[in-house]
Amino acid sequence: MTRRRWALAGIAVASLVWALGGEWVSIHAGIAENHFLDALAGLSFFVAGIVALDRRQGNRIGPLMLASGASWFCGNWENLRWPVWGAPLLVFGSATAAFVAHVALGYSNGRLATRYERVTVAATYVGTAGAMLGFVLTDDPRVAGCVRDCPWAPVIWSSQSAADAFEWVDEHGAYVLVPMFVIALWLRWRRSTPAQRRYLTPLWVAAGILAGVYLISAIVPASPHGFLRLLSDFQALLEICVPAVFLAGLLSARLAQSAVGSLVVDLQAPRPTGELRALIAAALGDPSVDIVYAVDDGGWIQADGSPALLPTDESGPSARQVTVIEREQRRLAALIHDPAVDPGLVRAVAAAAGMAVENERLHAQVRAQLDEVRASRSRIVQAGDDERRRVERDLHDGAQQRLVTLSLAMHAARRQLTAGHPDAVADTLALASDELRLAIDELRELARGLHPVILTDEGLGPALQSLADRAAVPVSVDRVPEHRFPPTIESTVYFVVSEALANIGKYADASDASIHVTHDAAALIVEVRDNGCGGADPARGSGLRGLSDRVAAVNGRMTVVSPVGAGTTVRVVLPGSARADRVDLVQRDSTGTPVGAAPHWTPGGTP
């Protein structure tokens, strides 16, 4: 017995006192009715409400059931004729039909799925409790001929015509409210899934017949021969069906949990990929169930490794329910199932299949990684081919044309020298010298694009500073480690920063940027940030996707955070625990002194 259950026990005792006390007052007041059936109907709502509060914490059905039971006995307690006592009882007791309609349309979680359902329930509350409240506030009990002779409260605004109007709405509102309710039931049945229809059809049938009884009660005038009393007893029987269906659903869910034992047995045997979904679907009794698996980057994948998305938080009775399976506060998978499936059964199945889900998730993640490796390898090969074609084009259009011009100039100079024109030879040689210098510059620039010499000779700090100096926007460089790293790590950092700065200049519309490089015992972390327009998407651009492939090739990870209007951050985590010693990177003379070693470099300083 927890505190919550002690509180529920107190509610149960109070409910029993309210029900039996109301019937006792009604009996002693001489009210002729079936008191046993009346008490059974009200108590059934109390029982269902208490069970719902215990088994369905956070579900609105429990409070609605309790409100229905409490309002059911208000008419009995009115017979005490105490001053002020009757007014709130009369108003709250008239809302019983509205509570029942709310339960029927909001079952099984108490939420109204569509706007029409919300309008229907609101109109029911207004047409019952609202109309009675207006009558109470305008009808003066002291006026002769008042329909009720009890001093319930002072009148706020005495108007017999207004009181008559509110009374007419209370008595004839069923003409409009009942058709609205029946249409809402029919629309919900059309939108429901097969599982929801299987669970809720008995409730909807009982609610539909009950609505018809309410309509007949409004149409048929009071009969001294007991017809309305018989109709009232039939109405009580139908209202008992509402909590009875709820309790039957709980019982069927308990019985369905016996399927969890069969699931545990079935999971012991080896099974092919994808069969886990079929086993879980059989245990839940929901053929439409689907299962997706969590990956380390926060996404979801199918059993075959293909990407997956969770359903959005849509409303409606046909919306899919998502239950996340966790182990040790770590997401493993998500079950996507019909919302009509009992939550307790879903949790039991998820707990029973936890180990199998973990194994299936690892297999799915391996398949996804394999697919990504294949795609990345294909993109790397394509990028290599494109780079070779670019180098070939640059050589053909640049240095090669310069060298051809140089060759022609040398042939012309030889002919001029043979012809005895020394002045022309000097001019031709000057032209050839210019062409040779331009060819050397273009070859040097091309070689710098293949692998920067400054990176090899001086390290990350000066190389990144040179990129910052040539960037299209002001770029600050800070926190660059002074020691050296393996060449593959350094070149990866260099080209990531180079591509990121190029993208900032082309697309970011930024006023400044920064480069941060940090290193610990486990990783080298590089961040390039800007204050531009954001909105960068690696999936839509080959540049960022190529960088991601380059980073993945050295077992690194790259993430791009780029909210629209808030700038972009490119973050790369590389395995940097293996530091390369300078002795392997520079030559030393016979005394051990480095030959041509780079002097100490500080961010923003001059090497």
C-alpha positions as CSV (number, residue, x, y, z in Angstrom):
1,M,0.0,0.0,0.0
2,T,1.6,3.2,-1.2
3,R,0.5,6.7,-0.3
4,R,-1.3,6.9,-3.6
5,R,-3.3,3.7,-2.8
6,W,-4.1,4.9,0.7
7,A,-5.5,8.1,-0.9
8,L,-7.5,5.9,-3.4
9,A,-8.8,3.9,-0.4
10,G,-10.0,7.2,1.2
11,I,-11.7,8.1,-2.1
12,A,-13.4,4.7,-2.2
13,V,-14.8,5.1,1.4
14,A,-16.0,8.7,0.6
15,S,-17.6,7.4,-2.6
16,L,-19.4,4.6,-0.8
17,V,-20.7,7.1,1.9
18,W,-21.8,9.5,-0.8
19,A,-23.7,6.8,-2.7
20,L,-25.3,5.0,0.2
21,G,-26.1,8.3,2.0
22,G,-27.8,9.6,-1.1
23,E,-29.9,6.5,-1.5
24,W,-30.8,6.7,2.2
25,V,-31.9,10.3,1.8
26,S,-33.9,9.4,-1.3
27,I,-35.6,6.5,0.5
28,H,-36.6,8.6,3.5
29,A,-37.9,11.3,1.3
30,G,-40.4,8.9,-0.2
31,I,-38.9,9.0,-3.8
32,A,-40.3,6.0,-5.7
33,E,-37.5,4.5,-7.8
34,N,-35.4,1.4,-8.1
35,H,-32.9,2.3,-5.4
36,F,-30.8,-0.8,-5.9
37,L,-30.3,-0.2,-9.7
38,D,-29.7,3.5,-9.0
39,A,-27.0,2.8,-6.5
40,L,-25.4,0.1,-8.7
41,A,-25.2,2.5,-11.6
42,G,-23.5,5.3,-9.6
43,L,-21.2,2.9,-7.8
44,S,-20.0,1.4,-11.1
45,F,-18.7,4.8,-12.1
46,F,-16.9,5.1,-8.7
47,V,-15.3,1.7,-9.0
48,A,-14.2,2.3,-12.6
49,G,-12.8,5.7,-11.7
50,I,-10.8,4.4,-8.7
51,V,-9.4,1.5,-10.8
52,A,-8.5,3.9,-13.6
53,L,-6.6,6.2,-11.2
54,D,-4.7,3.1,-9.9
55,R,-4.0,1.4,-13.2
56,R,-4.0,4.4,-15.6
57,Q,-2.1,7.1,-13.8
58,G,-2.3,10.4,-15.8
59,N,-5.3,9.2,-17.7
60,R,-8.3,11.5,-17.7
61,I,-10.8,8.7,-17.7
62,G,-10.4,8.2,-14.0
63,P,-11.4,11.7,-12.9
64,L,-14.3,11.7,-15.5
65,M,-15.6,8.5,-14.1
66,L,-15.5,9.8,-10.5
67,A,-17.2,13.0,-11.6
68,S,-19.9,11.0,-13.3
69,G,-20.5,8.9,-10.1
70,A,-20.5,12.0,-7.9
71,S,-23.0,13.8,-10.1
72,W,-25.2,10.7,-10.3
73,F,-26.2,10.9,-6.6
74,C,-26.7,14.7,-6.5
75,G,-30.4,14.4,-7.2
76,N,-30.7,12.1,-4.2
77,W,-29.0,14.6,-1.9
78,E,-31.2,17.4,-3.1
79,N,-34.1,15.9,-1.1
80,L,-32.6,17.2,2.1
81,R,-33.9,20.7,1.2
82,W,-31.2,22.5,3.0
83,P,-30.7,26.2,2.3
84,V,-28.0,26.8,-0.3
85,W,-27.3,23.1,-0.5
86,G,-29.6,22.4,-3.4
87,A,-28.2,25.0,-5.9
88,P,-24.8,23.4,-6.5
89,L,-26.2,19.9,-6.3
90,L,-28.8,20.8,-9.0
91,V,-26.2,22.2,-11.3
92,F,-23.6,19.5,-10.8
93,G,-26.2,16.7,-10.9
94,S,-27.5,17.9,-14.3
95,A,-24.0,17.4,-15.8
96,T,-24.1,13.6,-15.5
97,A,-25.1,13.2,-19.2
98,A,-22.2,15.5,-20.2
99,F,-19.7,13.5,-18.2
100,V,-20.9,10.3,-19.8
101,A,-20.7,11.8,-23.3
102,H,-17.1,13.0,-22.5
103,V,-16.1,9.5,-21.3
104,A,-17.7,7.9,-24.4
105,L,-15.9,10.2,-26.9
106,G,-12.7,10.4,-25.0
107,Y,-12.2,6.8,-24.2
108,S,-9.7,5.3,-23.7
109,N,-7.3,8.1,-22.6
110,G,-9.9,10.9,-21.9
111,R,-8.6,13.1,-24.7
112,L,-11.0,14.5,-27.4
113,A,-9.3,13.9,-30.8
114,T,-11.0,16.3,-33.1
115,R,-12.5,19.8,-33.0
116,Y,-16.0,18.5,-33.7
117,E,-15.7,16.2,-30.6
118,R,-14.6,19.1,-28.5
119,V,-17.5,21.3,-29.7
120,T,-20.0,18.4,-29.1
121,V,-18.8,17.9,-25.5
122,A,-18.6,21.6,-24.8
123,A,-22.2,22.0,-26.1
124,T,-23.3,19.1,-23.9
125,Y,-21.9,20.7,-20.8
126,V,-23.5,24.1,-21.7
127,G,-26.8,22.5,-22.6
128,T,-27.0,20.6,-19.3
129,A,-25.1,22.2,-16.5
130,G,-24.9,25.6,-18.1
131,A,-28.7,25.8,-18.7
132,M,-29.4,24.6,-15.1
133,L,-26.9,27.2,-13.7
134,G,-28.8,29.9,-15.6
135,F,-32.1,28.7,-14.2
136,V,-30.7,28.6,-10.7
137,L,-29.5,32.2,-10.9
138,T,-32.6,33.7,-12.5
139,D,-35.5,31.7,-11.0
140,D,-36.9,33.0,-7.7
141,P,-38.2,30.2,-5.5
142,R,-40.5,32.7,-3.7
143,V,-42.5,33.3,-6.9
144,A,-45.7,31.4,-6.9
145,G,-45.7,28.5,-9.3
146,C,-42.0,28.0,-9.2
147,V,-41.2,24.5,-10.5
148,R,-39.1,23.8,-7.4
149,D,-39.9,24.7,-3.8
150,C,-36.6,24.7,-2.1
151,P,-34.5,27.7,-0.8
152,W,-31.3,26.8,-2.5
153,A,-29.7,30.3,-2.9
154,P,-30.3,34.0,-3.2
155,V,-31.3,35.0,-6.8
156,I,-28.7,37.0,-8.7
157,W,-31.1,38.3,-11.3
158,S,-34.8,37.5,-10.8
159,S,-36.4,37.1,-14.2
160,Q,-39.1,34.5,-14.7
161,S,-38.9,34.8,-18.5
162,A,-35.1,34.1,-18.4
163,A,-35.7,31.2,-16.0
164,D,-38.3,29.7,-18.3
165,A,-35.9,30.0,-21.2
166,F,-33.1,28.2,-19.3
167,E,-35.6,25.6,-18.2
168,W,-36.7,25.0,-21.8
169,V,-33.1,24.6,-23.0
170,D,-32.5,22.1,-20.2
171,E,-35.6,20.1,-21.1
172,H,-35.3,20.2,-24.9
173,G,-31.6,20.5,-25.5
174,A,-31.4,16.8,-26.3
175,Y,-33.1,17.5,-29.6
176,V,-29.8,19.0,-30.8
177,L,-27.2,17.5,-28.5
178,V,-28.1,13.8,-29.1
179,P,-27.8,14.0,-32.9
180,M,-24.4,15.9,-32.5
181,F,-23.2,13.1,-30.2
182,V,-24.3,10.3,-32.5
183,I,-22.6,12.0,-35.4
184,A,-19.4,12.3,-33.4
185,L,-19.5,8.6,-32.5
186,W,-20.0,7.7,-36.1
187,L,-17.2,9.9,-37.3
188,R,-14.9,8.4,-34.7
189,W,-15.8,4.9,-35.7
190,R,-15.0,5.7,-39.3
191,R,-11.5,7.0,-38.4
192,S,-10.7,4.2,-35.9
193,T,-8.2,1.4,-36.5
194,P,-9.3,-2.2,-36.4
195,A,-7.9,-2.6,-32.9
196,Q,-9.8,0.4,-31.6
197,R,-13.0,-0.9,-33.2
198,R,-12.5,-4.3,-31.6
199,Y,-12.0,-2.7,-28.1
200,L,-14.5,0.2,-28.3
201,T,-17.5,-1.0,-30.4
202,P,-19.4,-2.3,-27.3
203,L,-18.9,1.1,-25.6
204,W,-20.0,3.0,-28.7
205,V,-23.1,0.8,-29.2
206,A,-24.1,1.3,-25.5
207,A,-23.5,5.0,-25.7
208,G,-25.5,5.3,-28.9
209,I,-28.5,3.5,-27.4
210,L,-28.1,5.6,-24.3
211,A,-28.3,8.7,-26.4
212,G,-31.5,7.5,-27.9
213,V,-33.0,6.9,-24.5
214,Y,-32.1,10.5,-23.5
215,L,-33.8,11.7,-26.6
216,I,-36.9,9.7,-25.9
217,S,-37.0,11.0,-22.3
218,A,-37.0,14.5,-23.6
219,I,-39.8,13.8,-26.1
220,V,-42.2,11.7,-24.0
221,P,-44.1,13.8,-21.4
222,A,-44.2,12.8,-17.8
223,S,-46.4,9.8,-17.3
224,P,-48.1,8.9,-14.0
225,H,-48.2,5.3,-15.0
226,G,-44.5,4.7,-14.7
227,F,-43.3,4.7,-18.3
228,L,-40.6,7.2,-17.6
229,R,-39.6,5.2,-14.5
230,L,-39.1,2.1,-16.7
231,L,-37.2,4.3,-19.2
232,S,-35.0,5.6,-16.3
233,D,-34.2,2.0,-15.2
234,F,-33.2,1.1,-18.8
235,Q,-31.1,4.3,-18.9
236,A,-29.3,3.2,-15.7
237,L,-28.6,-0.2,-17.1
238,L,-27.0,1.4,-20.2
239,E,-25.0,3.8,-18.1
240,I,-23.6,0.8,-16.2
241,C,-22.2,-0.5,-19.5
242,V,-19.8,2.5,-19.8
243,P,-17.7,1.6,-16.7
244,A,-18.3,-2.1,-17.3
245,V,-16.6,-1.8,-20.7
246,F,-13.6,-0.1,-19.1
247,L,-13.2,-2.7,-16.5
248,A,-13.6,-5.5,-19.1
249,G,-10.8,-3.8,-21.1
250,L,-8.6,-3.9,-18.0
251,L,-9.4,-7.6,-17.5
252,S,-8.7,-8.5,-21.1
253,A,-5.4,-6.6,-20.9
254,R,-4.4,-8.7,-17.8
255,L,-5.3,-11.8,-19.6
256,A,-3.4,-10.7,-22.7
257,Q,-0.3,-10.4,-20.6
258,S,-0.2,-14.2,-20.5
259,A,1.1,-13.9,-24.1
260,V,4.3,-12.5,-22.7
261,G,5.3,-15.9,-21.5
262,S,4.9,-17.4,-24.9
263,L,7.0,-14.5,-26.3
264,V,9.8,-15.3,-23.9
265,V,9.8,-18.9,-25.0
266,D,9.8,-17.9,-28.7
267,L,12.7,-15.5,-28.3
268,Q,15.0,-18.4,-27.1
269,A,15.3,-19.8,-30.6
270,P,17.4,-18.3,-33.3
271,R,15.3,-16.3,-35.8
272,P,15.9,-14.5,-39.1
273,T,16.1,-10.7,-39.4
274,G,12.8,-9.0,-39.1
275,E,11.0,-11.9,-37.3
276,L,11.2,-10.1,-34.0
277,R,8.6,-7.6,-35.2
278,A,6.2,-10.5,-36.0
279,L,6.6,-12.0,-32.5
280,I,6.0,-8.7,-30.8
281,A,2.9,-8.1,-33.1
282,A,1.5,-11.4,-32.1
283,A,2.1,-10.8,-28.4
284,L,0.4,-7.3,-28.6
285,G,-2.4,-8.5,-30.8
286,D,-1.7,-5.6,-33.2
287,P,-0.6,-6.7,-36.7
288,S,0.3,-3.1,-37.6
289,V,3.0,-2.8,-35.0
290,D,6.4,-1.6,-36.2
291,I,9.8,-1.4,-34.4
292,V,12.6,0.9,-35.1
293,Y,16.1,0.9,-33.5
294,A,18.1,3.8,-32.0
295,V,21.6,4.6,-33.2
296,D,24.3,6.5,-31.4
297,D,23.8,9.8,-33.3
298,G,20.2,10.1,-32.0
299,G,18.5,8.8,-35.2
300,W,16.4,5.7,-35.9
301,I,16.8,2.8,-38.3
302,Q,14.8,-0.1,-39.5
303,A,15.9,-3.7,-39.0
304,D,17.6,-3.8,-42.4
305,G,19.6,-0.7,-41.6
306,S,17.7,1.8,-43.6
307,P,16.8,5.2,-42.0
308,A,13.5,5.6,-40.2
309,L,11.4,8.4,-38.7
310,L,9.1,8.3,-35.7
311,P,5.5,9.4,-36.3
312,T,4.9,13.0,-35.5
313,D,2.8,14.0,-32.5
314,E,-0.5,14.1,-34.5
315,S,-3.9,14.1,-32.9
316,G,-6.8,11.8,-33.9
317,P,-8.0,8.4,-32.9
318,S,-6.0,6.8,-35.7
319,A,-2.7,8.4,-34.6
320,R,0.1,6.0,-33.9
321,Q,1.4,5.5,-30.4
322,V,5.2,5.4,-29.8
323,T,6.7,3.5,-26.8
324,V,10.4,3.9,-26.3
325,I,12.3,0.8,-25.0
326,E,15.2,1.7,-22.7
327,R,17.8,-0.1,-20.7
328,E,20.0,1.5,-18.1
329,Q,18.7,5.0,-19.3
330,R,19.8,4.3,-22.8
331,R,17.4,4.1,-25.7
332,L,17.3,0.8,-27.6
333,A,14.3,0.9,-29.8
334,A,10.8,2.3,-30.2
335,L,7.5,0.4,-30.7
336,I,5.0,2.1,-33.0
337,H,1.7,0.6,-32.2
338,D,-2.1,1.2,-32.2
339,P,-3.0,3.5,-29.3
340,A,-5.8,1.1,-28.3
341,V,-3.3,-1.5,-27.2
342,D,-3.1,-1.6,-23.4
343,P,0.0,0.3,-22.1
344,G,0.7,-2.2,-19.4
345,L,0.8,-5.0,-22.0
346,V,3.2,-2.9,-24.2
347,R,5.5,-2.3,-21.2
348,A,5.5,-6.1,-20.3
349,V,6.3,-7.1,-23.9
350,A,9.0,-4.4,-24.1
351,A,10.6,-5.7,-20.9
352,A,10.4,-9.4,-22.0
353,A,12.0,-8.6,-25.4
354,G,14.7,-6.3,-24.1
355,M,17.6,-8.5,-24.8
356,A,16.4,-9.6,-28.2
357,V,15.7,-5.9,-29.1
358,E,19.3,-5.1,-28.0
359,N,20.7,-7.8,-30.2
360,E,18.5,-6.8,-33.1
361,R,19.5,-3.2,-32.7
362,L,23.2,-4.0,-32.9
363,H,22.7,-6.0,-36.0
364,A,20.7,-3.2,-37.6
365,Q,23.3,-0.7,-36.6
366,V,26.0,-2.8,-38.2
367,R,23.9,-3.1,-41.4
368,A,23.4,0.7,-41.4
369,Q,27.2,1.3,-40.9
370,L,28.0,-1.1,-43.7
371,D,25.6,0.7,-46.0
372,E,27.2,4.0,-45.0
373,V,30.7,2.6,-45.5
374,R,29.7,1.4,-49.0
375,A,28.1,4.8,-49.9
376,S,31.1,6.7,-48.4
377,R,33.6,4.6,-50.3
378,S,31.7,5.2,-53.5
379,R,31.7,9.0,-52.8
380,I,35.4,8.9,-52.0
381,V,36.2,7.2,-55.2
382,Q,34.0,9.7,-57.1
383,A,35.7,12.6,-55.3
384,G,39.1,11.2,-56.2
385,D,38.1,10.9,-59.9
386,D,36.7,14.4,-59.8
387,E,39.9,15.7,-58.2
388,R,42.1,14.0,-60.8
389,R,40.0,15.6,-63.5
390,R,40.3,19.0,-61.8
391,V,44.1,18.6,-61.6
392,E,44.3,17.5,-65.2
393,R,42.1,20.5,-66.3
394,D,44.2,22.9,-64.3
395,L,47.4,21.6,-65.7
396,H,46.0,21.7,-69.2
397,D,44.5,25.1,-69.0
398,G,47.3,26.7,-66.8
399,A,50.9,25.5,-66.6
400,Q,50.7,23.3,-69.7
401,Q,49.7,26.3,-71.9
402,R,52.4,28.4,-70.2
403,L,55.0,25.7,-71.1
404,V,53.8,25.5,-74.7
405,T,54.1,29.2,-75.0
406,L,57.6,29.0,-73.5
407,S,58.5,26.3,-76.0
408,L,57.3,28.4,-78.9
409,A,59.1,31.5,-77.6
410,M,62.4,29.5,-77.4
411,H,62.0,28.3,-81.0
412,A,61.3,31.9,-82.0
413,A,64.4,33.1,-80.2
414,R,66.5,30.5,-81.9
415,R,65.3,31.5,-85.3
416,Q,65.9,35.2,-84.5
417,L,69.4,34.4,-83.3
418,T,70.1,32.5,-86.5
419,A,68.7,35.4,-88.5
420,G,70.9,37.9,-86.7
421,H,68.3,39.9,-84.8
422,P,69.8,40.2,-81.2
423,D,67.2,42.8,-80.1
424,A,64.3,40.6,-81.0
425,V,66.0,37.7,-79.2
426,A,66.2,39.7,-76.0
427,D,62.5,40.6,-76.2
428,T,61.5,37.0,-76.9
429,L,63.6,35.7,-74.0
430,A,62.0,38.2,-71.7
431,L,58.6,36.9,-72.7
432,A,59.7,33.3,-72.2
433,S,61.0,34.2,-68.7
434,D,57.7,35.8,-67.8
435,E,55.8,32.7,-69.0
436,L,58.2,30.4,-67.1
437,R,57.7,32.4,-63.8
438,L,53.9,32.3,-64.3
439,A,54.0,28.5,-64.9
440,I,56.1,28.0,-61.7
441,D,53.6,30.1,-59.7
442,E,50.6,28.1,-61.1
443,L,52.3,24.8,-60.4
444,R,53.1,26.0,-56.9
445,E,49.5,27.0,-56.3
446,L,48.3,23.7,-57.6
447,A,50.7,21.8,-55.3
448,R,49.5,23.9,-52.4
449,G,45.9,22.7,-53.1
450,L,47.0,19.1,-53.1
451,H,48.9,19.3,-49.9
452,P,50.0,22.6,-48.3
453,V,53.8,22.9,-47.7
454,I,53.2,25.1,-44.6
455,L,51.3,22.3,-42.9
456,T,54.2,19.9,-43.4
457,D,56.9,22.3,-42.4
458,E,55.3,24.3,-39.6
459,G,52.3,22.4,-38.3
460,L,48.6,23.1,-37.6
461,G,48.9,26.5,-36.0
462,P,50.6,28.4,-38.8
463,A,48.6,26.4,-41.5
464,L,45.3,27.3,-39.9
465,Q,46.4,30.9,-39.5
466,S,47.3,31.1,-43.2
467,L,43.8,29.9,-44.0
468,A,42.3,32.5,-41.7
469,D,44.4,35.3,-43.3
470,R,43.1,34.3,-46.8
471,A,39.5,33.9,-45.7
472,A,36.7,36.2,-47.0
473,V,35.7,37.3,-43.5
474,P,37.7,38.1,-40.4
475,V,38.6,34.8,-38.7
476,S,40.1,34.4,-35.2
477,V,42.3,31.3,-34.4
478,D,42.8,30.3,-30.8
479,R,43.6,27.3,-28.7
480,V,45.7,25.4,-31.3
481,P,48.0,22.7,-29.7
482,E,51.7,23.3,-30.3
483,H,52.7,19.7,-30.7
484,R,52.4,17.7,-33.9
485,F,49.9,15.0,-34.9
486,P,50.0,12.2,-37.5
487,P,50.0,13.6,-41.0
488,T,46.6,12.1,-41.8
489,I,45.1,13.9,-38.8
490,E,46.7,17.2,-39.6
491,S,45.7,17.1,-43.3
492,T,42.1,16.2,-42.3
493,V,41.9,19.2,-39.9
494,Y,43.4,21.5,-42.5
495,F,41.0,20.6,-45.3
496,V,38.0,20.6,-43.0
497,V,38.8,24.1,-41.9
498,S,39.6,25.1,-45.5
499,E,36.2,23.9,-46.8
500,A,34.3,25.4,-43.8
501,L,35.9,28.8,-44.4
502,A,35.1,28.6,-48.1
503,N,31.5,27.8,-47.3
504,I,31.3,30.7,-44.9
505,G,32.6,33.1,-47.6
506,K,30.1,31.7,-50.2
507,Y,26.9,31.1,-48.4
508,A,26.9,32.2,-44.7
509,D,26.7,36.0,-45.1
510,A,28.7,36.2,-41.9
511,S,30.6,39.1,-40.5
512,D,33.2,37.1,-38.6
513,A,34.2,33.5,-37.8
514,S,36.4,31.6,-35.4
515,I,38.5,28.4,-35.3
516,H,38.9,26.5,-32.0
517,V,41.2,23.4,-31.7
518,T,41.4,21.5,-28.4
519,H,43.1,18.3,-27.5
520,D,42.9,15.8,-24.7
521,A,44.0,12.3,-24.1
522,A,41.3,10.8,-26.2
523,A,40.5,13.1,-29.1
524,L,41.4,16.2,-31.2
525,I,38.3,18.5,-31.4
526,V,38.0,21.2,-34.1
527,E,35.2,23.7,-34.2
528,V,34.6,26.3,-37.0
529,R,31.9,28.8,-36.0
530,D,30.3,31.8,-37.8
531,N,27.5,34.3,-37.0
532,G,25.9,34.0,-40.4
533,C,22.4,33.0,-41.6
534,G,22.7,29.3,-40.8
535,G,20.5,26.7,-42.5
536,A,23.4,24.5,-43.7
537,D,22.4,20.9,-44.5
538,P,25.1,18.3,-45.1
539,A,22.6,16.1,-47.0
540,R,22.1,18.8,-49.6
541,G,25.7,19.7,-50.4
542,S,28.5,17.6,-51.7
543,G,31.1,19.7,-49.9
544,L,30.1,19.0,-46.3
545,R,29.2,15.4,-47.2
546,G,32.7,15.0,-48.7
547,L,34.2,16.4,-45.5
548,S,32.2,13.9,-43.5
549,D,33.5,11.1,-45.6
550,R,37.1,12.3,-45.1
551,V,36.6,12.5,-41.3
552,A,35.0,9.1,-41.2
553,A,38.0,7.7,-43.1
554,V,40.2,8.4,-40.1
555,N,37.5,7.1,-37.6
556,G,36.3,10.6,-36.7
557,R,32.9,12.2,-36.4
558,M,31.6,15.4,-37.9
559,T,28.5,17.2,-36.8
560,V,27.0,20.4,-38.3
561,V,24.7,22.5,-36.1
562,S,23.1,25.2,-38.2
563,P,19.8,26.7,-37.0
564,V,18.3,29.2,-39.4
565,G,19.4,32.7,-38.4
566,A,21.8,31.6,-35.7
567,G,25.0,30.8,-37.5
568,T,26.7,27.5,-38.2
569,T,29.1,25.3,-36.1
570,V,31.1,22.6,-37.8
571,R,32.5,20.3,-35.1
572,V,34.9,17.5,-35.9
573,V,36.2,14.9,-33.3
574,L,39.3,13.0,-34.4
575,P,41.2,10.3,-32.7
576,G,44.1,12.4,-31.5
577,S,45.6,10.4,-28.7
578,A,48.6,9.3,-30.8
579,R,50.8,12.4,-30.9
580,A,53.6,12.4,-33.5
581,D,57.0,13.4,-32.1
582,R,58.9,16.1,-33.9
583,V,61.9,13.8,-34.2
584,D,60.0,12.0,-36.9
585,L,59.0,15.1,-38.7
586,V,62.2,17.2,-39.0
587,Q,65.8,16.5,-39.9
588,R,68.6,16.9,-37.3
589,D,72.3,17.4,-37.7
590,S,75.0,15.4,-36.1
591,T,74.6,17.3,-32.8
592,G,70.9,16.6,-32.6
593,T,69.9,20.2,-33.6
594,P,66.8,20.3,-35.9
595,V,67.6,21.5,-39.4
596,G,65.1,24.0,-40.6
597,A,62.8,23.5,-37.6
598,A,59.9,25.9,-37.2
599,P,60.3,28.4,-34.3
600,H,57.7,28.6,-31.5
601,W,54.3,29.8,-32.8
602,T,51.6,31.5,-30.9
603,P,48.0,32.2,-32.2
604,G,48.0,35.4,-34.2
605,G,51.8,35.7,-34.1
606,T,54.3,35.6,-36.9
607,P,56.4,32.4,-37.4
